[in-house]
Amino acid sequence: MTHHRHAVTAPRAPGAVGPYSHAVRSGGLLFCSGQLPIDPDSGELVTGTPGEQVTRCLHNLEAVCAAAGASLADAVRLTIYVTDMGAFVEINDAYGRFFPEGDPPARVAVGVAALPLGAEVEVDAIVALEA
């Protein structure tokens, strides 16, 4: 029997803060769990600006993608969860540095009341895998 889904563990990403996988491969896609701005070396939350936090989230997602043999550049959709929509311009500027080619993935930004561990930003992704 073949499995239709495979969990991915990313050794270079921070450990999960709950009972979930870093990502799951299924049907040619990689579904990445939300990444908080946690430094993978220290395990501590990055408490800088929202721009610094989204940068850490995206670096963590890069590590998750790499563990599955993909790249963040292969993303087809990202969702940014943010506790202060007033920081949107700063977050957008930091986010844009990860996708400079003029061909960024689809994206959603969602304002939320709170995020785990007191983070101001969380980012998840859906990534296309090579066949």
Number of C-alpha atoms within 10 A of each C-alpha: 3 4 6 8 13 12 16 18 18 21 13 16 24 22 17 15 10 6 6 12 16 25 24 18 19 14 10 12 18 26 23 23 19 21 26 29 29 23 18 17 9 9 12 12 16 20 13 13 14 24 20 18 25 29 23 24 25 24 21 26 28 19 22 29 29 16 18 18 10 18 17 23 17 18 22 16 16 21 16 23 24 24 19 15 14 10 15 17 12 16 21 15 13 18 19 14 10 15 13 10 9 7 8 17 17 12 13 11 14 14 14 14 9 14 14 10 12 11 20 25 31 24 25 20 27 23 24 21 18 9 6
